[in-house]
Amino acid sequence: MNLTVAELRRPSPTAAGETLGTVLAILEEDSLLVEYGGARRPCRRAFSCLVAPEPGDRVLVSHADPEHAYVLAIFERSATGGARIRIDGDLLLESTCSVRLRAAQHIHLHGERELQLHGSRLELAANEAELTADTASFHCGELQGRFGVLRLIGKSLESVFDRVVQISKTSFRTIEAVDHLRAAHIDYAADQSVRLHGKHALLTAERLSKIDAQQIHLG
């Protein structure tokens, strides 16, 4: 039996009760207004149709259920743009091997309440990285870092350590107001010279004050 071109293009129901239609509008509760078979009818999006239909899409409609018609898949989208995968409820992507996300431009991860990353090892590689948070907490057993230049700018810095070791070739400190140091023992040693200068200088001791040198100049 020979069929004409018009008969081949005509959207007719298949043996399984399926028809090609066009989405006209998005209704409430994820229902769609679809034109097929010369009429406009409301349809539900099938649970397996992950890509959310949009007006103008050519879709496959199933009316095997006598009570409701369902959009099974999207065949064609005339409007240029991205696709939106939408489901109701929780979504779990599970693989017995690896899962990769690849984009030519951008990847955005957004969570209204919480975003979690879990793994035995975390690796981040980027030319530039930026972290913005109102409050951040960091818990680590051991932290190692290598920096070309490290700059910290803030209003207040508080640190509590059992032991601090700092080694540098040159160190500069500028304090505009007051510098307080309280310690049980203080030991300063210099290979070349030590200079203490102030508008007023006061050196006191409860029991013993000692100055020892080959030459002592006062005044």
Long-range contacts (C-beta under 8 A, 24 or more apart in sequence): 11-36, 11-37, 13-37, 13-63, 16-62, 16-64, 17-62, 17-63, 17-64, 18-60, 18-61, 18-62, 18-63, 18-64, 18-72, 19-60, 19-61, 19-62, 19-63, 20-58, 20-59, 20-60, 20-61, 20-75, 21-58, 21-59, 21-60, 21-61, 21-71, 22-56, 22-57, 22-58, 22-59, 23-53, 23-54, 23-55, 23-56, 23-57, 23-59, 23-71, 24-55, 25-55, 26-53, 26-54, 26-55, 30-86, 30-88, 32-59, 32-71, 34-59, 34-61, 34-69, 34-71, 36-61, 41-69, 42-69, 43-68, 43-69, 43-70, 43-71, 44-68, 44-69, 44-70, 44-71, 45-70, 45-71, 46-70, 46-71, 46-72, 46-73, 47-87, 48-72, 49-73, 49-74, 50-85, 50-86, 50-87, 51-83, 51-84, 51-85, 51-86, 52-83, 52-84, 52-85, 52-86, 54-79, 54-84
